[in-house]
Amino acid sequence: MNSVGLAPHRIAGLLAPAVDRVFRAGMLAGRDGGGAVLAQKYGGMAATGFLVDLRTRLAAPGGSVDGPGFAAITRYQDPVSCRRALDKQVAYGMLHRGADGTLSASERGAAFLSELYQVHADVTEELWAGHDERVTRMVTALGRLLSYALVLADEEADHPGSAFTAMAPPYEPDGTPSGVLLLNRLGTLRYHRADAHAAAWAAAGHTAASVAALPAGPERTAIELETDRRAAGLYAALGAEERLTLLADLAALPG
């Protein structure tokens, strides 16, 4: 086994597209498997959009996302458009927004999120049927990664504007099915890499807009490599063989 290829910075780069693929497959299945109908029940995407994005924090009793955290989560979106969308969701009675910009779910919003968790339970059970052992193994590995990432974040003096710390840990009430655990832990892991990517392009003198327009080439490659380096720390929580197993398990999941 080539342990060099499993170094933390290497596995960070290899896992990113695999994590994206599986997460997006789960979310797409949720939308097509009842999520869109559920959203219409509560007023459509205009009423529920950010609740879906922030579900793993706002579903928690007392869960909230502060202003800097929300800005980090939506760093590639137009701030004016985000504010208008939030205005609508507050007006629909789905979200509460504090004077300082902190967001939380209303009672109606919490009811929507409870039903959304059930939709995701149903669709992931079907999507990943026959992969129970693999899903359970990944849930365990991802739990260790996220726990270690939180420890690393807590060791920093300050981490304002972090999407990961805004969204971690994901809300996992007792009895949450393995498919939902996997989906939401993958989603939270993506925020960890998103922060690493933002730090990498900011260090290279870019903004969210300029890096989005950056063409393929040496500069983009350098930013991606720096992203891998910055995202690598949490993978010390897994041994080299465990990292390879996680990559193989993700590759084997349909979607």
C-alpha positions as CSV (number, residue, x, y, z in Angstrom):
1,M,0.0,0.0,0.0
2,N,1.3,3.4,-0.9
3,S,1.1,5.4,2.3
4,V,2.5,8.5,0.6
5,G,-0.6,8.7,-1.5
6,L,-2.7,8.6,1.7
7,A,-1.1,11.6,3.4
8,P,-3.6,14.0,4.9
9,H,-3.2,16.6,2.2
10,R,-3.5,14.0,-0.5
11,I,-6.6,12.4,0.9
12,A,-8.2,15.9,1.4
13,G,-7.9,16.5,-2.3
14,L,-9.1,13.0,-3.3
15,L,-12.0,12.9,-0.9
16,A,-13.5,16.3,-1.9
17,P,-15.1,15.3,-5.2
18,A,-16.3,12.0,-3.8
19,V,-17.9,13.8,-0.8
20,D,-19.5,16.3,-3.2
21,R,-20.9,13.5,-5.4
22,V,-22.5,11.5,-2.6
23,F,-23.9,14.5,-0.8
24,R,-25.4,16.0,-3.9
25,A,-27.0,12.6,-4.8
26,G,-28.6,12.4,-1.4
27,M,-29.9,16.0,-1.6
28,L,-31.2,15.6,-5.1
29,A,-33.0,12.4,-4.1
30,G,-34.5,14.3,-1.2
31,R,-35.8,17.0,-3.5
32,D,-37.2,14.6,-6.0
33,G,-38.4,12.1,-3.4
34,G,-40.8,14.4,-1.5
35,G,-38.7,17.4,-0.5
36,A,-40.2,19.6,-3.3
37,V,-43.7,18.6,-2.4
38,L,-43.0,19.3,1.3
39,A,-41.6,22.7,0.5
40,Q,-44.8,23.6,-1.4
41,K,-46.8,22.6,1.7
42,Y,-45.0,25.3,3.6
43,G,-45.0,28.0,1.0
44,G,-42.5,26.9,-1.6
45,M,-38.8,27.5,-1.9
46,A,-39.4,31.2,-1.2
47,A,-40.4,30.2,2.3
48,T,-38.1,27.3,3.0
49,G,-34.9,27.8,0.9
50,F,-32.4,28.7,3.7
51,L,-34.1,26.3,6.1
52,V,-33.0,23.5,3.9
53,D,-29.4,24.9,3.7
54,L,-29.2,25.4,7.5
55,R,-31.3,22.4,8.5
56,T,-28.6,20.6,10.6
57,R,-28.2,23.6,12.9
58,L,-31.7,25.2,12.9
59,A,-33.4,21.8,13.5
60,A,-31.7,21.6,16.9
61,P,-33.7,22.9,19.9
62,G,-32.4,26.5,20.4
63,G,-30.2,26.1,17.3
64,S,-29.1,29.3,15.5
65,V,-26.7,30.6,12.9
66,D,-25.1,34.0,13.6
67,G,-24.6,36.8,11.0
68,P,-20.9,36.1,10.3
69,G,-21.6,32.4,10.0
70,F,-24.4,33.0,7.5
71,A,-22.2,35.3,5.5
72,A,-19.6,32.5,5.3
73,I,-22.1,29.9,4.3
74,T,-23.4,32.2,1.5
75,R,-20.0,33.7,0.6
76,Y,-20.5,33.0,-3.1
77,Q,-24.0,34.5,-3.3
78,D,-25.1,38.1,-3.7
79,P,-25.6,39.6,-0.2
80,V,-28.5,41.7,-1.4
81,S,-30.3,38.7,-2.9
82,C,-29.7,36.7,0.3
83,R,-31.1,39.5,2.5
84,R,-34.3,39.7,0.3
85,A,-34.7,35.9,0.4
86,L,-34.4,36.0,4.2
87,D,-36.9,38.8,4.4
88,K,-39.4,36.6,2.6
89,Q,-38.7,33.6,4.8
90,V,-39.1,35.7,7.9
91,A,-42.4,37.1,6.5
92,Y,-43.6,33.6,5.8
93,G,-43.1,32.9,9.5
94,M,-40.5,30.2,8.9
95,L,-37.4,32.0,10.3
96,H,-36.7,34.3,13.2
97,R,-34.0,37.0,12.7
98,G,-32.6,38.7,15.6
99,A,-31.4,42.4,15.7
100,D,-27.9,41.2,15.3
101,G,-28.7,39.0,12.3
102,T,-28.8,35.7,14.2
103,L,-31.2,33.2,12.5
104,S,-33.3,30.5,14.1
105,A,-36.3,28.4,13.1
106,S,-39.8,29.5,14.1
107,E,-42.2,26.8,15.4
108,R,-43.5,26.4,11.9
109,G,-39.9,26.3,10.5
110,A,-39.0,23.6,13.0
111,A,-42.1,21.5,12.0
112,F,-40.9,21.8,8.3
113,L,-37.4,20.6,9.3
114,S,-38.7,17.7,11.3
115,E,-40.6,16.5,8.2
116,L,-37.6,17.2,6.0
117,Y,-35.5,14.9,8.2
118,Q,-38.1,12.2,7.6
119,V,-38.0,12.7,3.8
120,H,-34.2,12.4,3.9
121,A,-34.5,9.2,6.0
122,D,-36.9,7.7,3.4
123,V,-34.9,8.6,0.4
124,T,-31.4,7.7,1.7
125,E,-32.7,4.3,2.8
126,E,-33.8,3.6,-0.7
127,L,-30.8,5.3,-2.4
128,W,-28.2,3.4,-0.4
129,A,-30.1,0.1,0.1
130,G,-27.8,-2.8,0.3
131,H,-24.9,-0.7,1.6
132,D,-25.8,-0.7,5.3
133,E,-22.4,-1.9,6.5
134,R,-20.6,0.6,4.3
135,V,-22.9,3.5,5.4
136,T,-22.4,2.6,9.1
137,R,-18.6,2.5,8.6
138,M,-18.6,5.9,6.9
139,V,-20.9,7.4,9.6
140,T,-18.3,6.4,12.2
141,A,-15.3,7.7,10.3
142,L,-17.0,11.0,9.6
143,G,-18.0,11.4,13.2
144,R,-14.4,11.1,14.2
145,L,-13.3,13.6,11.6
146,L,-15.9,16.2,12.6
147,S,-15.2,15.8,16.3
148,Y,-11.5,16.3,15.7
149,A,-12.2,19.3,13.4
150,L,-14.2,20.9,16.2
151,V,-11.3,20.3,18.6
152,L,-8.9,22.0,16.2
153,A,-11.4,24.9,15.8
154,D,-11.7,25.3,19.5
155,E,-7.9,25.5,19.9
156,E,-7.9,28.6,17.7
157,A,-8.1,32.0,19.5
158,D,-11.0,33.1,17.2
159,H,-12.7,31.9,14.0
160,P,-15.2,34.5,13.0
161,G,-17.0,33.9,9.7
162,S,-16.5,30.2,9.7
163,A,-19.1,28.2,7.8
164,F,-18.0,25.0,9.6
165,T,-18.2,26.3,13.1
166,A,-21.6,27.8,12.2
167,M,-22.9,24.4,11.1
168,A,-21.1,21.9,13.3
169,P,-21.9,19.6,14.9
170,P,-25.0,18.6,12.8
171,Y,-28.1,18.0,14.8
172,E,-28.6,14.2,15.3
173,P,-31.5,13.4,17.6
174,D,-31.7,9.9,19.1
175,G,-32.8,7.4,16.5
176,T,-31.6,9.4,13.5
177,P,-31.2,6.8,10.7
178,S,-27.7,6.1,9.4
179,G,-28.5,7.5,5.9
180,V,-29.5,10.8,7.4
181,L,-26.4,10.8,9.6
182,L,-24.2,10.2,6.6
183,L,-25.9,12.9,4.5
184,N,-25.6,15.5,7.2
185,R,-22.1,14.6,8.2
186,L,-21.0,14.9,4.6
187,G,-22.7,18.2,4.3
188,T,-20.9,19.5,7.4
189,L,-17.5,18.2,6.2
190,R,-18.0,20.2,3.0
191,Y,-18.2,23.4,5.0
192,H,-14.9,22.6,6.5
193,R,-13.3,22.4,3.1
194,A,-15.2,25.5,2.0
195,D,-13.5,27.5,4.8
196,A,-10.1,26.1,3.8
197,H,-10.8,27.1,0.2
198,A,-11.8,30.6,1.2
199,A,-8.7,31.0,3.3
200,A,-6.6,29.8,0.3
201,W,-8.0,32.2,-2.2
202,A,-8.0,35.1,0.2
203,A,-4.3,34.5,0.9
204,A,-3.8,34.6,-2.9
205,G,-5.4,38.0,-3.0
206,H,-8.8,37.0,-4.4
207,T,-12.4,37.7,-3.5
208,A,-15.3,35.3,-3.8
209,A,-16.2,36.9,-7.1
210,S,-12.7,36.9,-8.6
211,V,-11.9,33.3,-7.6
212,A,-15.2,32.2,-9.1
213,A,-14.2,33.8,-12.4
214,L,-10.6,32.4,-12.3
215,P,-10.0,30.1,-15.3
216,A,-8.2,26.7,-15.0
217,G,-4.5,27.1,-14.9
218,P,-1.5,27.4,-12.6
219,E,-3.1,29.9,-10.3
220,R,-6.2,27.9,-9.7
221,T,-4.2,24.8,-9.3
222,A,-2.0,26.5,-6.6
223,I,-5.2,27.6,-4.8
224,E,-6.6,24.0,-4.8
225,L,-3.3,22.6,-3.5
226,E,-3.3,25.2,-0.7
227,T,-6.9,24.3,0.0
228,D,-5.9,20.7,0.4
229,R,-3.1,21.7,2.8
230,R,-5.4,23.8,4.9
231,A,-8.2,21.1,4.9
232,A,-5.8,18.3,5.8
233,G,-5.6,18.7,9.6
234,L,-8.7,16.8,10.5
235,Y,-7.6,13.7,8.6
236,A,-5.0,13.0,11.2
237,A,-8.0,11.6,13.1
238,L,-7.9,8.6,10.8
239,G,-5.1,6.1,10.0
240,A,-3.8,5.8,6.4
241,E,-5.8,2.6,5.8
242,E,-9.0,4.2,7.3
243,R,-8.6,7.1,4.9
244,L,-8.4,4.7,1.9
245,T,-11.4,2.8,3.2
246,L,-13.4,6.0,3.4
247,L,-12.5,6.9,-0.1
248,A,-13.4,3.5,-1.4
249,D,-16.7,3.4,0.5
250,L,-17.7,6.8,-1.0
251,A,-16.8,5.6,-4.5
252,A,-18.9,2.5,-4.0
253,L,-22.1,4.3,-3.1
254,P,-24.7,4.8,-5.9
255,G,-25.8,8.3,-6.8
